[in-house]
Amino acid sequence: MPQPSVYRIRVRATLGPEWSSWFEGVEVDTSDGSTSTLTGRLDQAALHGLLAKVRDLGLEIASVETLDRLHYSNGRRQMKYFDGSFFAGTVLALVAIAVAYLALSGPGLPVIGNGRGTLIAVAIIGFFSCSIGGISQASELGWTDPVIILGSVIGLVAIAIVGAGLLGWNAPLQSIAQFVPGTVATGASADRLAIGLLAAVIAVKWLVDVALAAARSLSAG
């Protein structure tokens, strides 16, 4: 017998939270002001019953989707932080850090070398890591959630570092690098400084994400 799943139904109407009782405990949210979302863990019978109520109200359905990354605990919606997306983002973050380390500790890597090519490669891998393991949570957590805000700020810092490295702005990168132990030696080129700093930023973001995910998972449990 199919297990209940978390469904999110978006309708083109503005419904207040008071509708939750009429929809028998399904969470009602109208954060964007033009549509409303009905979210809850439902079996197939409950899902069809909810859709029938939406039909009877004459509401236009914009979308119906399952949210495998959400679960409910004591009636509250919680995030499944340690899921496949989180681990995929973690793997990409580790790959980015490894590429940076190999480029800075050796003569260079095939194809990308140890300068701008490596900087661009680390930036691209880091971007995908953030997109899969971080930004993808925004639709469930909301853009004002501390996790998303922190990730966005760190992302802007990373973009600034990459830009400075590609433009050859050695002085500001050197000023920052002196506060980051073990990045690159004094006098290194701007792109190599940027590689070391970018790897450090990716590592810090990963550690913060793990800590926040662990804390929230414990509090949710």
KEVEXNU-188976 format. One line per 8 residues: number of its first residue (from 1); for each residue x, y negated, z negated of N, C-alpha, C, O, CB. Coordinates in steps of 0.1 Angstrom, whole numbers, always signed. Each point is the difference from the previous one (the first is absolute). Glycine has a CB too. Example, Ala and Ser with C-alpha at 12.3 -4.5 7.8 and 13.67 -1.06 7.14 Angstrom:
# KEVEXNU-188976
1> +132 +57 -78 -9 -12 +0 +9 -12 +0 +10 +0 -7 -29 +12 -5; +15 -23 +19 +9 -11 +0 -8 -11 -8 +5 -11 -1 +7 +17 +23
***
This chain:
# KEVEXNU-188976
1> +9 +12 +0 -9 -12 +0 +9 -12 +0 +9 -1 -8 -28 +13 -4; +16 -22 +21 +9 -12 +1 +0 -8 -14 -10 -1 -6 +5 +0 +31; +17 -3 -28 +2 -8 -12 -5 -15 +2 +2 -5 +11 +17 +21 -18; -23 -23 -3 -4 -14 +1 +12 -8 +5 +12 +3 -4 -30 -1 -14; +16 -12 +26 +11 -9 +4 -4 -14 -3 -12 -3 -3 +18 +19 +21; +4 -25 -18 -2 -14 -2 -4 -6 +13 +8 +0 +9 +8 -1 -29; -27 -5 +21 -5 -7 +13 -1 -15 -3 -3 -5 -10 -9 +26 +17; +16 -28 +4 -2 -15 +0 -9 -3 +12 +4 +2 +12 +19 -6 -24
9> -34 -2 +9 -10 -4 +11 +0 -15 +0 -4 -6 -10 -10 +27 +8; +17 -27 +14 +0 -14 +1 -13 -4 +8 -2 +5 +11 +28 -7 -12; -34 -7 -5 -12 -5 +7 +1 -15 +2 +7 -7 -7 -20 +25 -4; +7 -23 +22 +0 -14 +3 -12 -7 -7 -10 -4 +5 +20 +9 +18; -7 -7 -36 -10 -7 -9 +7 -3 -13 +11 +5 -3 -30 +7 +13; +14 -22 -17 +6 -4 -13 -9 +6 -11 -11 -5 -2 +21 -17 +12; -4 +31 -17 -7 +7 -11 +8 -3 -13 +12 +1 -1 -21 +17 +16; +2 -22 -26 +6 -3 -12 +3 +13 -8 -5 +10 +3 -7 -32 -4
17> +20 +21 -10 +3 +11 -8 -12 +7 -6 +0 +12 -4 +22 -23 -1; -33 +3 +3 -12 +6 -6 -6 +11 +8 -8 +8 -5 +4 -30 -5; +8 +23 +23 -5 +11 +8 +6 +13 -3 -5 +11 +4 +2 -27 +14; +14 +16 -27 +6 +13 -3 -10 +10 -7 +1 +12 +3 +21 -24 -5; -30 +6 -7 -10 +9 -7 -10 +6 +10 -4 +11 -1 +7 -25 -20; -7 +6 +31 -10 +5 +10 +7 +10 +9 -7 +10 +4 -5 -32 -4; +25 +21 +2 +7 +10 +8 +5 +11 -9 +9 +7 +4 -3 -24 +13; -11 +18 -29 +3 +11 -9 +15 +1 -3 +6 +10 +1 -25 +2 +7
25> +25 -24 -13 +14 +0 -5 +10 -2 +11 +12 -1 -4 -20 +16 -13; +5 -16 +30 +10 -2 +10 +5 -15 -2 -8 -9 -1 -4 +26 +17; +25 -18 -15 +5 -14 -2 -3 -9 +12 +2 +4 +12 +17 +6 -26; -24 -22 +12 -3 -9 +10 +9 -12 -1 +2 -6 -10 -26 +13 +10; +30 -10 +11 +10 -12 +1 -3 -8 +12 -2 +5 +11 +20 +9 -23; -17 -27 +10 -3 -10 +10 +11 -11 +0 -2 -12 +0 -23 +16 -1; +38 +1 +1 +11 -9 -2 +2 -9 +12 +5 -11 -2 +6 +28 -13; -14 -13 +27 +3 -8 +12 -12 -9 +3 +2 -9 +9 +13 +27 +0
33> -26 -17 -16 -11 -10 +2 -9 +3 +12 -11 -6 +0 +26 -10 -11; -11 +24 +20 -9 +3 +12 -5 +14 +1 -10 +3 +6 +23 -21 +5; -5 +27 -17 -4 +14 +0 +1 +6 -15 +6 -7 -8 +2 +10 +32; -15 +8 -26 +1 +6 -13 +5 +15 +2 -3 +6 +10 -16 -21 -19; +26 +20 -1 +5 +13 +0 -6 +8 -11 -1 -5 -12 +22 -2 +22; -26 +19 -7 -5 +9 -10 +10 +12 -1 +2 +7 +9 -27 -14 -4; +30 +8 -17 +11 +10 -2 -3 +10 -11 -4 -5 -11 +20 -12 +20; -15 +30 -7 -2 +9 -11 +4 +14 +4 +1 +3 +12 -19 -17 -20
41> +19 +23 -2 +3 +14 +3 -14 +7 +2 -8 +1 -9 +30 -1 -5; -24 +6 +26 -13 +5 +3 +2 +14 +7 +10 +3 +7 -19 -26 -4; -1 +32 -6 +0 +12 +8 -9 -3 +12 -5 -11 +2 +8 +26 -23; -5 -5 +29 -7 -2 +13 -14 -4 -2 -5 -9 +7 +20 +25 +3; -22 -10 -20 -14 -4 -3 -1 -15 -5 -9 -7 +5 +4 +31 -10; +14 -28 -4 +0 -13 -5 +4 -10 +11 -6 -11 +1 +12 +19 -24; +3 -4 +32 +4 -9 +11 -12 -3 +9 -3 -11 +4 +26 +20 -5; -30 +2 +5 -12 -2 +9 -11 -8 -7 -7 -7 +6 +12 +29 +5
49> -6 -20 -24 -10 -8 -8 +3 -14 +0 -8 -9 +1 +4 +28 -15; +17 -23 +12 +5 -13 +1 -2 -7 +13 -5 -11 +1 +22 +16 -18; -14 +3 +28 -2 -5 +13 -15 -3 +3 -4 -9 +7 +25 +22 +1; -30 -4 -14 -14 -2 +2 -5 -13 -7 -8 -7 +6 +5 +32 -5; +9 -28 -12 -4 -12 -7 +5 -13 +8 -7 -10 +1 +8 +22 -23; +11 -10 +27 +5 -11 +9 -9 -2 +12 -3 -12 +4 +27 +16 -11; -29 +7 +13 -9 -1 +11 -13 -6 -4 -5 -9 +8 +16 +29 +2; -16 -16 -21 -13 -5 -5 +0 -15 -2 -10 -7 +1 +5 +29 -11
57> +17 -27 +6 +1 -15 -3 +2 -7 +13 +0 -13 +0 +10 +18 -22; -8 +2 +33 +2 -7 +13 +14 -6 +2 +1 -10 +7 -26 +6 -7; +35 +9 -8 +13 -5 +1 +8 +6 +12 -1 +12 +3 +0 -15 -28; +9 -6 +31 +8 +5 +11 +13 +6 -5 +7 -7 -8 -17 -11 +23; +13 +30 -12 +13 +6 -5 +11 -3 +10 +0 +1 +12 -13 +18 -22; +24 -25 +4 +12 -4 +7 +9 +12 +1 +7 +2 +10 -10 -26 -17; +5 +32 -4 +9 +11 +1 -3 +9 -12 -5 -4 -10 +23 -10 +21; -14 +27 -9 +0 +10 -11 +13 +7 +1 +4 +5 +10 -30 -2 -9
65> +33 -2 -13 +13 +6 +0 +2 +7 -13 -6 -3 -10 +15 -14 +25; +0 +27 -15 +4 +7 -12 +13 -6 -5 +8 -4 +8 -20 +26 -1; +13 -22 -20 +12 -6 -6 +7 +11 -8 -2 +1 -12 -8 -25 +11; +19 +31 +7 +7 +11 -7 +9 -5 -11 +4 +8 -9 -6 +6 +30; +6 -27 -20 +10 -5 -9 -6 -6 -13 +6 -5 -8 +9 +1 +27; -29 +6 -20 -7 -6 -12 -6 +12 -8 -4 +10 +6 +0 -32 +7; +4 +20 -26 -8 +9 -8 -7 -8 -10 +3 -12 -3 +13 +31 +7; -26 -13 -11 -7 -7 -10 +2 +6 -14 +0 +12 -1 -18 -18 +18
73> +20 -3 -27 +2 +5 -14 -8 -8 -9 +1 -13 -1 +22 +20 +7; -33 -1 -13 -9 -7 -9 -7 -11 +7 -2 -11 -5 +17 +16 -14; -19 -3 +32 -7 -10 +7 +8 -11 +6 -6 -8 +7 -12 +13 -21; +31 -5 +12 +9 -10 +6 +8 +5 +12 +4 +12 +0 -3 -23 -23; +0 +3 +33 +8 +4 +12 +14 -1 -3 +5 -11 -6 -24 +4 +21; +27 +17 -12 +14 +0 -3 +8 +4 +13 -6 +7 +8 +2 -2 -33; +16 -9 +26 +8 +3 +12 +8 +13 -3 +5 +2 -11 -3 -26 +17; -1 +32 +4 +9 +11 +0 +14 -5 +5 +3 +0 +12 -22 +18 -8
81> +27 -22 -13 +13 -6 +4 +10 +10 +6 +6 -3 +10 -10 -14 -28; +5 +28 +12 +10 +10 +5 -6 +9 +10 -3 +12 -3 +15 -13 -19; -15 -4 +34 -6 +8 +10 +10 +1 +12 +12 -4 -1 -35 -3 -6; +18 +12 +18 +9 +2 +12 +6 -12 +5 +12 -1 +4 -25 +20 +1; +5 -30 -5 +5 -13 +5 +11 -5 -9 +10 -6 +5 -32 +1 +5; +21 +6 -23 +10 -4 -9 +13 +7 +2 +11 -6 +1 -28 +1 -18; +16 +18 +19 +13 +8 +2 +6 -2 +13 +12 +0 +2 -22 +17 -17; +2 -20 +25 +5 -3 +14 +7 -13 -1 +11 -2 +6 -29 +14 +5
89> +13 -22 -18 +6 -13 -2 +13 +2 -7 +10 -7 +2 -32 -5 -2; +22 +20 -10 +12 +3 -8 +11 +6 +8 +12 -4 -1 -26 +7 -19; +11 +6 +29 +10 +7 +8 +6 -11 +10 +12 +0 +2 -24 +22 -3; +4 -30 +7 +5 -11 +9 +9 -10 -8 +10 -4 +6 -31 +7 +8; +17 -6 -26 +8 -9 -8 +14 +6 -3 +10 -7 +1 -31 -2 -11; +21 +22 +7 +13 +7 -2 +8 +1 +12 +13 -2 +0 -23 +15 -18; +4 -11 +30 +7 +0 +12 +6 -13 +3 +12 -1 +5 -27 +18 +4; +8 -28 -11 +5 -14 +2 +12 -3 -8 +10 -5 +4 -33 -2 +2
97> +22 +11 -19 +12 -2 -9 +12 +9 +4 +11 -5 -1 -27 +0 -18; +13 +17 +23 +11 +9 +5 +7 -6 +12 +12 +1 +1 -24 +19 -10; +4 -25 +19 +6 -6 +12 +9 -12 -4 +11 -1 +6 -31 +9 +8; +15 -16 -23 +8 -12 -4 +13 +5 -7 +10 -6 +3 -31 -7 -6; +20 +23 -5 +12 +4 -7 +10 +6 +9 +12 -3 -1 -26 +8 -19; +10 +4 +29 +9 +6 +10 +6 -11 +9 +12 +2 +3 -26 +19 -4; +7 -31 +5 +5 -10 +8 +11 -9 -7 +10 -4 +6 -32 +4 +7; +19 -3 -26 +9 -8 -7 +12 +7 -6 +11 -6 -3 -30 -8 -2
105> +18 +27 +4 +11 +8 -7 +9 +7 +11 +10 +5 -4 -24 -2 -16; +10 -4 +32 +8 +7 +11 +3 -9 +12 -3 -12 -1 -6 +33 -7; +15 -15 +18 +3 -8 +12 -12 -5 +8 +1 -8 +9 +20 +20 -8; -33 -6 -4 -12 -3 +8 -7 +12 +4 +5 +11 -1 +6 -31 +9; -24 +18 -5 -9 +11 +4 -1 +1 +15 +1 -11 +7 -13 +9 -28; +10 +14 +27 -2 +0 +15 -12 -8 +4 -10 -1 -7 +19 +24 +7; -7 -30 +11 -10 -8 +7 -2 -14 -7 +2 -10 +6 -13 +31 +2; +8 -20 -21 -3 -13 -7 +12 -7 -6 -1 -12 -4 -21 +21 -1
113> +33 -2 +4 +12 -6 -6 -1 -3 -15 -6 +7 -7 +11 -17 +30; +1 -1 -27 +0 -4 -14 -3 -15 -2 +2 -5 -11 +14 +24 +6; -21 -25 +15 -3 -15 +0 -15 -2 +2 -8 +5 -7 +31 -10 +15; -26 -4 +2 -13 -4 +2 -10 +12 +4 -11 +0 -4 +20 -22 +12; -3 +32 -1 -8 +11 +4 -5 +8 -12 -12 +4 -1 +25 -2 +22; -4 -1 -31 -4 +7 -13 -10 -9 -7 -10 +6 -6 +32 +6 +5; -20 -25 +0 -9 -9 -7 -14 +1 +6 -10 +1 -7 +29 -16 +2; -20 +15 +18 -13 +2 +7 -6 +13 -3 -12 +1 -3 +19 -16 +21
121> +1 +26 -18 -5 +13 -3 -5 +2 -14 -11 +5 -2 +27 +4 +19; -9 -15 -27 -4 +1 -14 -13 -8 -2 -9 +4 -7 +33 -1 +0; -24 -15 +14 -12 -8 -1 -13 +7 +5 -10 +0 -6 +25 -20 +8; -13 +27 +10 -12 +6 +6 -4 +12 -9 -12 +2 -2 +20 -9 +25; +1 +15 -28 -3 +12 -8 -7 -5 -13 -10 +5 -5 +29 +8 +14; -13 -24 -15 -6 -6 -12 -14 -5 +2 -8 +1 -9 +31 -7 +1; -25 +0 +20 -13 -5 +3 -11 +11 +0 -10 -1 -5 +21 -18 +18; -7 +30 -6 -9 +11 +1 -2 +6 -14 -11 +5 -3 +18 +0 +26
129> +3 -4 -31 -1 +5 -14 -10 -8 -8 -9 +5 -7 +32 +3 +8; -22 -22 +0 -10 -9 -7 -14 +2 +6 -10 +0 -7 +29 -16 +2; -20 +17 +18 -13 +1 +7 -7 +12 -4 -12 +0 -3 +20 -13 +22; -1 +25 -20 -6 +12 -3 -3 +2 -15 -11 +4 -4 +22 +6 +23; -1 -14 -27 -1 +2 -15 -6 -11 -7 -3 +1 -12 +22 +14 +14; -19 -27 +4 -5 -12 -8 -11 -7 +6 -11 -1 -6 +34 -1 -1; -21 -4 +19 -11 -8 +6 -13 +8 +2 -11 -6 +0 +29 -9 +11; -16 +28 -8 -12 +8 +3 -9 +1 -12 -12 +4 +1 +26 +9 +15
137> -9 -16 -28 -8 +0 -12 -9 -12 -1 -9 -1 -8 +26 +14 -3; -14 -24 +19 -7 -12 -2 -15 +1 +2 -8 -7 -8 +28 -5 +16; -25 +20 +1 -14 +1 +2 -8 +6 -12 -11 -3 -2 +16 +6 +26; +2 +5 -32 -6 +6 -12 +3 -8 -12 -9 -3 -8 +11 +25 +18; +10 -27 -12 +3 -8 -12 -4 -15 +1 -3 -6 -10 +22 +21 +7; -19 -20 +16 -3 -14 +2 +13 -8 +0 +10 +3 -6 -32 -1 -6; +22 -13 +20 +12 -8 +3 +4 -8 -12 +12 -5 -1 -18 +4 +24; -2 +0 -34 +3 -8 -12 +6 +10 -11 +3 -5 -10 -21 -12 +16
145> +18 +30 -3 +6 +9 -10 +15 -3 -2 +7 -3 +10 -25 +20 -4; +23 -16 -18 +14 -3 -3 +10 +8 +9 +10 -4 +4 -17 -2 -27; +3 +19 +25 +9 +9 +8 +1 -6 +14 +11 +0 +6 -18 +20 -19; -4 -24 +19 +0 -6 +14 +7 -13 +0 +8 -3 +9 -29 +15 -4; +19 -21 -15 +6 -13 +0 +15 +2 -2 +8 -7 +8 -28 -3 -18; +25 +19 +1 +14 +2 -2 +6 +5 +13 +11 -4 +4 -15 +9 -28; -3 +5 +31 +6 +5 +12 +1 -10 +11 +9 +0 +8 -19 +21 -14; +0 -31 +7 +0 -10 +10 +12 -10 -3 +7 -4 +9 -32 +6 -6
153> +27 -5 -16 +11 -9 -3 +14 +6 +3 +8 -6 +6 -22 -4 -24; +15 +23 +15 +13 +7 +3 +1 +1 +15 +12 -1 +5 -13 +14 -27; -10 -11 +29 +1 +0 +15 +5 -13 +6 +8 +0 +9 -26 +17 -10; +13 -28 -5 +5 -13 +5 +15 -2 -3 +7 -6 +9 -30 -3 -12; +27 +13 -8 +14 -1 -4 +9 +9 +10 +10 -5 +5 -16 +1 -29; +1 +16 +27 +7 +8 +10 +1 -6 +14 +10 +1 +6 -18 +19 -19; -3 -26 +17 +0 -7 +13 +10 -11 +0 +7 -2 +10 -31 +8 -7; +24 -14 -14 +10 -11 -1 +14 +5 +1 +9 -6 +7 -25 -7 -20
161> +19 +24 +7 +14 +6 +0 +3 +5 +14 +11 -3 +5 -14 +10 -29; -6 +0 +31 +2 +4 +13 +3 -12 +9 +9 +1 +9 -23 +20 -13; +6 -31 +3 +1 -12 +9 +14 -6 -3 +6 -4 +10 -31 +0 -10; +29 +2 -12 +13 -6 -3 +11 +9 +5 +10 -6 +5 -19 -4 -25; +8 +23 +20 +10 +9 +5 +2 -1 +15 +11 -1 +5 -15 +16 -24; -8 -16 +26 +0 -1 +15 +5 -13 +4 +6 -1 +11 -24 +17 -10; +16 -27 -8 +4 -13 +3 +14 -4 -4 +5 -10 +3 -29 +4 -4; +30 +16 -7 +14 -3 -4 +1 -10 -11 +11 -6 -2 -4 +11 +25
169> -17 -6 -32 +1 -9 -11 +7 +7 -12 -6 +5 -9 -16 -17 +16; +35 +11 -6 +8 +7 -10 -1 -5 -14 -1 +7 -10 +17 -2 +29; -15 -19 -20 +1 -6 -13 -12 +3 -9 +3 +4 -12 +9 -22 +23; -25 +17 -7 -10 +3 -9 -1 +15 -4 -3 +4 -11 -10 -23 +20; +17 +28 +1 +0 +14 -3 +11 +3 -10 -2 +8 -9 -7 -3 +32; +21 -11 -22 +11 +2 -9 -4 -5 -14 +4 +7 -10 +12 -9 +29; -23 -9 -20 -4 -5 -13 -10 +10 -7 +1 +1 -12 +2 -25 +21; -11 +30 -1 -10 +10 -6 +8 +13 -4 -3 +6 -10 -16 -16 +23
177> +28 +14 -4 +7 +13 -1 +8 +1 -13 +2 +10 -6 -2 -8 +30; +5 -14 -29 +8 +0 -12 -8 +4 -12 +6 +4 -11 +9 -21 +21; -28 +16 -10 -8 +4 -11 -5 +15 +2 -8 +5 -9 +1 -29 +6; +10 +30 +13 -4 +14 +3 +12 +9 +0 +7 +1 +10 -27 -8 +3; +24 +14 -25 +12 +8 +0 +0 +11 +10 -11 +6 +2 +12 -11 -26; +10 +8 +30 +2 +11 +8 -6 -1 +14 -2 +10 +7 +2 +3 -27; -3 -26 +25 -6 -1 +13 +11 +1 +10 +3 +11 +6 -22 -25 -15; +26 +3 +12 +11 +0 +10 +11 -10 -5 -3 -8 -9 -13 +13 +28
185> +28 -3 -14 +11 -7 -5 -1 -15 +4 -6 -4 +10 +20 +25 -9; -7 -30 -9 +0 -14 +4 +7 -2 +13 +10 +7 +3 -9 -13 -28; -6 -3 +33 +6 -2 +13 -6 +8 +11 +5 -1 +12 +16 -5 -24; -30 +14 +9 -7 +9 +11 -8 -9 +9 -4 -11 -4 +3 +31 -12; -1 -15 +28 -9 -8 +9 -14 -1 -4 -4 +8 -9 +19 +0 +27; -22 -17 -12 -14 -2 -4 -9 +12 +2 -8 +3 -9 +11 -27 +14; -1 +31 +6 -9 +11 +2 +3 +12 -10 -9 +6 -4 +8 -12 +28; +14 +8 -28 +3 +10 -10 -5 -4 -14 -5 +8 -7 +25 -1 +21
193> -19 -20 -17 -6 -5 -12 -15 +3 -1 -5 +4 -10 +23 -22 +9; -24 +15 +12 -15 +2 +1 -4 +14 -1 -10 +3 -6 +9 -23 +21; +9 +29 -9 -3 +15 -1 +1 +4 -15 -10 +7 -5 +20 -3 +28; +0 -8 -30 +1 +3 -14 -11 -5 -9 -6 +7 -8 +30 -6 +11; -28 -14 +0 -10 -6 -8 -14 +6 +4 -8 +2 -9 +21 -23 +8; -15 +24 +13 -13 +6 +4 -2 +13 -6 -10 +4 -4 +12 -16 +26; +9 +20 -22 +0 +13 -7 -4 -1 -14 -7 +8 -6 +24 +1 +22; -11 -19 -23 -3 -3 -14 -14 -3 -2 -6 +4 -10 +30 -12 +6
201> -30 -1 +13 -14 -4 -1 -9 +12 +1 -10 +2 -7 +16 -25 +16; -3 +32 +1 -8 +12 +2 +0 +9 -12 -10 +5 -4 +15 -7 +29; +7 +3 -31 +2 +9 -12 -8 -6 -11 -7 +8 -7 +30 -1 +15; -22 -20 -10 -8 -6 -11 -15 +2 +1 -7 +3 -9 +26 -20 +6; -23 +14 +16 -15 +2 +2 -4 +14 -2 -11 +2 -6 +12 -20 +23; +7 +28 -13 -4 +14 -2 -1 +3 -15 -9 +6 -4 +20 +0 +26; -1 -11 -30 +0 +3 -14 -12 -6 -7 -6 +6 -8 +31 -5 +9; -28 -14 +3 -12 -6 -6 -13 +7 +4 -8 +2 -8 +21 -24 +9
209> -14 +26 +12 -12 +7 +4 -2 +13 -8 -11 +4 -4 +14 -13 +27; +8 +17 -25 +0 +12 -7 -5 -3 -15 -8 +7 -5 +26 +3 +20; -12 -20 -21 -3 -4 -14 -15 -4 -1 -7 +5 -9 +30 -12 +5; -28 -1 +13 -14 -5 +0 -9 +12 +3 -11 +1 -7 +18 -24 +14; -4 +31 +2 -9 +12 +4 +0 +9 -12 -11 +5 -3 +17 -7 +27; +5 +5 -31 +0 +9 -11 -8 -6 -12 -8 +7 -6 +30 +1 +13; -21 -21 -9 -7 -7 -11 -15 +1 +2 -8 +3 -9 +28 -18 +5; -24 +12 +17 -14 +0 +3 -6 +14 +0 -12 +2 -4 +15 -23 +17
217> +4 +30 -8 -5 +14 +0 -2 +5 -15 -10 +7 -2 +22 -3 +24; -3 -8 -31 -1 +4 -14 -12 -7 -6 -8 +7 -7 +32 -3 +5; -26 -17 +5 -11 -7 -6 -14 +5 +6 -10 +0 -7 +25 -20 +4; -14 +24 +16 -13 +6 +6 -3 +13 -6 -12 +4 +0 +17 -17 +21; +5 +21 -24 -3 +13 -5 -6 +0 -14 -2 +10 -6 +21 -1 +20
***
